[in-house]
Amino acid sequence: MSILFVMIPLGLVLVAFALWAFFWAVGDGQFDDLESPGWSVVAEDRPEARDDARP
């Protein structure tokens, strides 16, 4: 029973921290562009120019 006096406040502190972190991330613009990072995986890279490729 005495463990509840530790676990309930600890759980509330963790929930409060998670909410603060979420609203900080939203305010900081972390969720502004959700599509570009996904498309960068399938985007084709440009071939690099090599100096030794010339005859």
N, CA, C and O atoms as a GROMACS GRO file, in nm:
protein
  220
    1MET      N    1   0.082  -0.119   0.000
    1MET     CA    2   0.000   0.000   0.000
    1MET      C    3   0.087   0.126   0.000
    1MET      O    4   0.051   0.226  -0.062
    2SER      N    5   0.199   0.122   0.068
    2SER     CA    6   0.283   0.241   0.075
    2SER      C    7   0.354   0.270  -0.057
    2SER      O    8   0.398   0.382  -0.080
    3ILE      N    9   0.364   0.170  -0.145
    3ILE     CA   10   0.426   0.192  -0.274
    3ILE      C   11   0.339   0.284  -0.361
    3ILE      O   12   0.390   0.352  -0.451
    4LEU      N   13   0.209   0.286  -0.335
    4LEU     CA   14   0.121   0.375  -0.410
    4LEU      C   15   0.154   0.521  -0.385
    4LEU      O   16   0.134   0.605  -0.473
    5PHE      N   17   0.205   0.553  -0.267
    5PHE     CA   18   0.243   0.690  -0.237
    5PHE      C   19   0.365   0.734  -0.317
    5PHE      O   20   0.393   0.854  -0.328
    6VAL      N   21   0.437   0.639  -0.372
    6VAL     CA   22   0.553   0.670  -0.455
    6VAL      C   23   0.516   0.662  -0.603
    6VAL      O   24   0.554   0.749  -0.682
    7MET      N   25   0.442   0.558  -0.641
    7MET     CA   26   0.415   0.532  -0.782
    7MET      C   27   0.316   0.632  -0.844
    7MET      O   28   0.333   0.670  -0.959
    8ILE      N   29   0.215   0.673  -0.770
    8ILE     CA   30   0.117   0.766  -0.826
    8ILE      C   31   0.180   0.903  -0.855
    8ILE      O   32   0.162   0.954  -0.965
    9PRO      N   33   0.252   0.964  -0.761
    9PRO     CA   34   0.317   1.091  -0.795
    9PRO      C   35   0.422   1.076  -0.905
    9PRO      O   36   0.437   1.164  -0.989
   10LEU      N   37   0.495   0.965  -0.905
   10LEU     CA   38   0.594   0.942  -1.010
   10LEU      C   39   0.527   0.930  -1.146
   10LEU      O   40   0.577   0.985  -1.244
   11GLY      N   41   0.415   0.860  -1.153
   11GLY     CA   42   0.341   0.849  -1.279
   11GLY      C   43   0.288   0.984  -1.325
   11GLY      O   44   0.293   1.014  -1.445
   12LEU      N   45   0.239   1.065  -1.233
   12LEU     CA   46   0.190   1.197  -1.269
   12LEU      C   47   0.302   1.288  -1.320
   12LEU      O   48   0.282   1.366  -1.412
   13VAL      N   49   0.419   1.276  -1.258
   13VAL     CA   50   0.534   1.355  -1.304
   13VAL      C   51   0.576   1.312  -1.443
   13VAL      O   52   0.608   1.396  -1.527
   14LEU      N   53   0.577   1.182  -1.471
   14LEU     CA   54   0.614   1.133  -1.603
   14LEU      C   55   0.514   1.175  -1.710
   14LEU      O   56   0.552   1.210  -1.821
   15VAL      N   57   0.385   1.172  -1.677
   15VAL     CA   58   0.283   1.216  -1.772
   15VAL      C   59   0.297   1.366  -1.799
   15VAL      O   60   0.285   1.410  -1.913
   16ALA      N   61   0.322   1.443  -1.695
   16ALA     CA   62   0.340   1.587  -1.712
   16ALA      C   63   0.463   1.615  -1.798
   16ALA      O   64   0.459   1.704  -1.883
   17PHE      N   65   0.570   1.542  -1.778
   17PHE     CA   66   0.690   1.560  -1.861
   17PHE      C   67   0.663   1.522  -2.007
   17PHE      O   68   0.710   1.591  -2.098
   18ALA      N   69   0.589   1.414  -2.029
   18ALA     CA   70   0.557   1.372  -2.166
   18ALA      C   71   0.471   1.477  -2.236
   18ALA      O   72   0.492   1.507  -2.354
   19LEU      N   73   0.375   1.532  -2.166
   19LEU     CA   74   0.291   1.638  -2.225
   19LEU      C   75   0.372   1.762  -2.256
   19LEU      O   76   0.355   1.823  -2.361
   20TRP      N   77   0.461   1.800  -2.164
   20TRP     CA   78   0.547   1.916  -2.189
   20TRP      C   79   0.635   1.892  -2.311
   20TRP      O   80   0.649   1.980  -2.395
   21ALA      N   81   0.694   1.772  -2.322
   21ALA     CA   82   0.782   1.742  -2.435
   21ALA      C   83   0.704   1.743  -2.566
   21ALA      O   84   0.756   1.789  -2.668
   22PHE      N   85   0.582   1.693  -2.566
   22PHE     CA   86   0.501   1.693  -2.687
   22PHE      C   87   0.468   1.835  -2.730
   22PHE      O   88   0.484   1.869  -2.847
   23PHE      N   89   0.422   1.917  -2.639
   23PHE     CA   90   0.385   2.053  -2.676
   23PHE      C   91   0.508   2.137  -2.711
   23PHE      O   92   0.498   2.228  -2.793
   24TRP      N   93   0.621   2.107  -2.652
   24TRP     CA   94   0.745   2.175  -2.691
   24TRP      C   95   0.782   2.139  -2.834
   24TRP      O   96   0.820   2.226  -2.912
   25ALA      N   97   0.770   2.010  -2.870
   25ALA     CA   98   0.804   1.965  -3.005
   25ALA      C   99   0.709   2.026  -3.108
   25ALA      O  100   0.753   2.065  -3.217
   26VAL      N  101   0.581   2.035  -3.076
   26VAL     CA  102   0.486   2.096  -3.168
   26VAL      C  103   0.518   2.245  -3.185
   26VAL      O  104   0.515   2.296  -3.297
   27GLY      N  105   0.548   2.312  -3.077
   27GLY     CA  106   0.580   2.454  -3.085
   27GLY      C  107   0.711   2.481  -3.154
   27GLY      O  108   0.730   2.588  -3.212
   28ASP      N  109   0.803   2.386  -3.148
   28ASP     CA  110   0.934   2.404  -3.210
   28ASP      C  111   0.935   2.368  -3.358
   28ASP      O  112   1.035   2.388  -3.427
   29GLY      N  113   0.822   2.314  -3.408
   29GLY     CA  114   0.811   2.284  -3.551
   29GLY      C  115   0.857   2.145  -3.589
   29GLY      O  116   0.889   2.122  -3.706
   30GLN      N  117   0.862   2.052  -3.498
   30GLN     CA  118   0.908   1.918  -3.530
   30GLN      C  119   0.811   1.842  -3.618
   30GLN      O  120   0.851   1.750  -3.689
   31PHE      N  121   0.684   1.878  -3.616
   31PHE     CA  122   0.582   1.807  -3.692
   31PHE      C  123   0.530   1.888  -3.810
   31PHE      O  124   0.422   1.858  -3.860
   32ASP      N  125   0.604   1.988  -3.854
   32ASP     CA  126   0.558   2.072  -3.964
   32ASP      C  127   0.560   1.999  -4.098
   32ASP      O  128   0.465   2.011  -4.175
   33ASP      N  129   0.664   1.926  -4.127
   33ASP     CA  130   0.678   1.859  -4.256
   33ASP      C  131   0.698   1.710  -4.231
   33ASP      O  132   0.809   1.666  -4.198
   34LEU      N  133   0.592   1.632  -4.248
   34LEU     CA  134   0.600   1.489  -4.222
   34LEU      C  135   0.620   1.407  -4.348
   34LEU      O  136   0.647   1.287  -4.338
   35GLU      N  137   0.609   1.468  -4.465
   35GLU     CA  138   0.619   1.390  -4.589
   35GLU      C  139   0.756   1.394  -4.654
   35GLU      O  140   0.796   1.294  -4.713
   36SER      N  141   0.829   1.502  -4.646
   36SER     CA  142   0.958   1.513  -4.714
   36SER      C  143   1.061   1.410  -4.668
   36SER      O  144   1.130   1.354  -4.753
   37PRO      N  145   1.076   1.383  -4.538
   37PRO     CA  146   1.174   1.282  -4.500
   37PRO      C  147   1.142   1.144  -4.556
   37PRO      O  148   1.233   1.068  -4.588
   38GLY      N  149   1.015   1.111  -4.570
   38GLY     CA  150   0.978   0.982  -4.628
   38GLY      C  151   1.010   0.974  -4.777
   38GLY      O  152   1.053   0.870  -4.826
   39TRP      N  153   0.989   1.084  -4.847
   39TRP     CA  154   1.018   1.084  -4.990
   39TRP      C  155   1.167   1.090  -5.019
   39TRP      O  156   1.211   1.050  -5.127
   40SER      N  157   1.246   1.139  -4.925
   40SER     CA  158   1.391   1.146  -4.949
   40SER      C  159   1.453   1.007  -4.957
   40SER      O  160   1.562   0.992  -5.012
   41VAL      N  161   1.386   0.907  -4.904
   41VAL     CA  162   1.439   0.770  -4.910
   41VAL      C  163   1.428   0.716  -5.052
   41VAL      O  164   1.518   0.647  -5.099
   42VAL      N  165   1.319   0.747  -5.120
   42VAL     CA  166   1.299   0.693  -5.255
   42VAL      C  167   1.348   0.787  -5.365
   42VAL      O  168   1.344   0.751  -5.483
   43ALA      N  169   1.392   0.906  -5.328
   43ALA     CA  170   1.443   0.999  -5.428
   43ALA      C  171   1.575   0.948  -5.484
   43ALA      O  172   1.657   0.891  -5.413
   44GLU      N  173   1.593   0.971  -5.613
   44GLU     CA  174   1.714   0.923  -5.679
   44GLU      C  175   1.826   1.024  -5.658
   44GLU      O  176   1.809   1.144  -5.678
   45ASP      N  177   1.941   0.974  -5.617
   45ASP     CA  178   2.057   1.061  -5.598
   45ASP      C  179   2.119   1.094  -5.732
   45ASP      O  180   2.116   1.015  -5.826
   46ARG      N  181   2.176   1.212  -5.740
   46ARG     CA  182   2.249   1.250  -5.861
   46ARG      C  183   2.384   1.180  -5.863
   46ARG      O  184   2.450   1.169  -5.759
   47PRO      N  185   2.426   1.134  -5.979
   47PRO     CA  186   2.558   1.069  -5.986
   47PRO      C  187   2.668   1.172  -5.962
   47PRO      O  188   2.661   1.285  -6.009
   48GLU      N  189   2.768   1.129  -5.891
   48GLU     CA  190   2.881   1.218  -5.862
   48GLU      C  191   2.976   1.222  -5.981
   48GLU      O  192   3.001   1.120  -6.046
   49ALA      N  193   3.028   1.338  -6.009
   49ALA     CA  194   3.125   1.352  -6.117
   49ALA      C  195   3.260   1.302  -6.068
   49ALA      O  196   3.307   1.342  -5.961
   50ARG      N  197   3.322   1.216  -6.147
   50ARG     CA  198   3.453   1.162  -6.109
   50ARG      C  199   3.558   1.222  -6.198
   50ARG      O  200   3.538   1.234  -6.319
   51ASP      N  201   3.670   1.260  -6.140
   51ASP     CA  202   3.779   1.318  -6.217
   51ASP      C  203   3.850   1.215  -6.305
   51ASP      O  204   3.897   1.248  -6.414
   52ASP      N  205   3.858   1.092  -6.259
   52ASP     CA  206   3.932   0.991  -6.333
   52ASP      C  207   3.846   0.924  -6.442
   52ASP      O  208   3.894   0.831  -6.507
   53ALA      N  209   3.723   0.968  -6.464
   53ALA     CA  210   3.637   0.909  -6.566
   53ALA      C  211   3.668   0.961  -6.706
   53ALA      O  212   3.625   0.902  -6.805
   54ARG      N  213   3.742   1.070  -6.714
   54ARG     CA  214   3.776   1.125  -6.847
   54ARG      C  215   3.893   1.047  -6.908
   54ARG      O  216   3.984   1.004  -6.837
   55PRO      N  217   3.889   1.030  -7.041
   55PRO     CA  218   4.001   0.956  -7.106
   55PRO      C  219   4.124   1.041  -7.121
   55PRO      O  220   4.226   0.994  -7.173
   0.00000   0.00000   0.00000
